[in-house]
């Protein structure tokens, strides 16, 4: 794949006319690019789906599948819709140019193509692709794969939709004394390791981390992508998180460093999931009673002296065998009705 | 001679950009492909196939411009944009004229290729 600079990109030239195909490929090769060719739109799409290209040079008037049809296919293809396309055509009429641009083409060059102009447009197209790739990479890094996929498929819009899922809150116990007992660098180190372990456990079970606050995190199972067994997934993730913390503590103890304990609360039910914030700064999250309850359950782990607490709805949604202790009904602040609370036995 | 048939400035520019050896091969490719385009035009006219007619004329126009065959390009363009009707009305005359011009272009390109 193309990296930095604009030489040596992989380009696909599509033209049914052999003279045009050869000449365009020659010009591009002289500019230092690697060129593959296809003689119509259908062949081009097959090649694009089989191997990676940095840019497509597309003729319009072609048998079997013309350039307009190729552009339409690309727009609707998640994998290919960001591929820059430069239309090279001797088709006349402004309406044809407009149609290409509307269908997502970056540019429209009239044949015979001037090599200097070609070089400039290819450079611009590749630069756009580089920025788009960079943007996608940033979204991937900061938004979890599921949210990145949701953004790519549905686009960004503020506002939510009702979903059924499980929400998890997790927190490090007695974190403040821990912070005060060691240098700040050591705390950041510890948090980074802790988050890496927690993210792995959560995403390994289909959840997404939607919020990080200090030493606490909120995870969602069942949004943005539906998850049929969100209750099991959340509970299994929680068990794995506890297990990973135990292993982490063994290492910490061996290195003479402080050990940590975490508390996890899980609640399930209907919630509103979506992007909240402003158009400039937004985050994917869930809101509603279920979210509040999960947070209360996490706080309650300290009072009950248990590691994982779940509500009755999560228990009812469990499909697999999970050993639980019924702790009876608890009345939480802000809730009118007492909630049945269950503790998940560790080491299952 | 090539004068009038091939615009030499265009042809020289092509050589400067793509290299003389490559242009020789490109001329050979064109001379090998163009008769099929002329056949396509004739068949399309006989079968009243407007799409095929337009595509073949379009292709010939595009290649003519590449080599600087301005008159041939202009004639092909007229067929592309005008469609079958005017050619049918004139009993195929524009297509015959284009075939003659192509023969001149082919001779000129062959000469230029050797030069």
Interface residues (C-beta under 8 A of the other chain):
Chain A: X16 X17 X18 X19 X20 X22 X23 X26 X27 X30 X61 X63 X90 X91 X92 X111 X112 X115
Chain B: X14 X17 X18 X19 X22 X25 X26 X29 X30 X33 X54 X55 X58 X59 X61 X62 X63 X65 X66 X81
